Amino acid sequence: MKTTIRLFLFSFVIVLFTNCSNDDDTIAPAISGIWNVSNVSGGLAGINDDYDPGVIVWNFNNRNQTLVVTNNNTENVIYDGYPSGTYTYSVTVLDGKSYLTVGNNEFGRITFETNTATLNQNELSGGAGADGFMISLVR
């Protein structure tokens, strides 16, 4: 009986430590810094709005997990992301996919390419969303 318990505990510890992942550590450098919103598309209305650099700026600070949004958009649009302000954020990695949460709300999946990132509200950690927006960010 003692051998069975020890074997179970040993197996549990091995599984616990081998299933831990530091994937979010690789996301932190990728998201950190200043990003310009270049396009917002999608939603029920099917919008497709382009923005010049500097109009809507998102600045991610990894040290204190804050997102500072400077939204200087004066155009009358359906959706252009967050209004100017400071927000908390986190990135969750599930099955190799990264999801951005701003405040207490999951924003959607975030993917990175060279100097670009895409936020997709139609891909959530709990499954597919519907009629969400896609926000394209550039450095």
Residue, then its C-alpha position, 0 to 999 in steps of 0.5 A: m500500500k505504501t509503495t502504491i501511494r509513493l508511486f502515485l505521489f511520484s507520478f503526480v509530481i512528475v506530471l505536475f512539473t512536466n506540464c508546466s509551461n513558460d509560454d507566456d514568458t515568450i509573449a511578454p517581449a513580443i507584446s511589450g512596447i508601443w503599437n499603432v492601431s492600423n486597421v479595425s475590421g469585422g463586427l456585425a456591420g462588417i466595418n473596415d477602417d484604416y488609421d494612420p500611425g499615431v491616431i490610436v496608440w497602445n503602449f503595453n508595459n510588461r513590468n506593471q501589466t498596464l496598457v496605456v491607450t491614446n485614442n485621438n480618433t475624431e472620425n465617427v466610426i462604429y468601433d475603434g477599440y478602447p478610449s484613451g486611458t490606462y488598463t490592466y492586461s494579461v496574456t494567457v497561453l492555452d494549447g500554444k495560442s495566446y489570448l489577451t485580457v484587458g481589465n476583466n474582459e477577454f479581448g481575443r486571440i493575439t498573434f504576432e508577425t514581424n512588427t505586426a500583431t492581430l487581435n481577433q475577437n472571434e477567437l476566444s480561449g473558451g471557443a469561437g466568438a461571433d461578430g467580433f472585431m479584428i484589430s491590426l497593430v503595427r510597430 
